[in-house]
């Protein structure tokens, strides 16, 4: 358990935010179609790495119970 890390509620918020971001990204791709050129790198590359990485990092911390007490 980390003394100075984010609390469990902070991690749950991050997880929900990340999953919503991934869902909106997929929804935008389904609605607008697959982007071409530099937009493909921006949408697929940067957004999926940010939201996906945050989701994986948060799930890992929640499973390991590596969060502060929120005190």
C-alpha positions, 0 to 999 in steps of 0.5 A: 500500500502506497502512502502518497499514491492516488486513492482507490476512488481516484483510480476508479475515476481514472479507469472510468475516464479511460474506458469512456475515452476508448469507447468514444474513440471507437465510436468516432471511428465507427461513425466517421470511418477510418482516418487516413494520413497523419490523423490515423497516427493521432487518433489510433496511436496517441489516443489509444496509447494514452487511454489504453495505457492509463486503463491498464496501469489503473487496473494493475494498481487496483488488482494489486491493491496499491493505493493510499487510504485517502487519508 
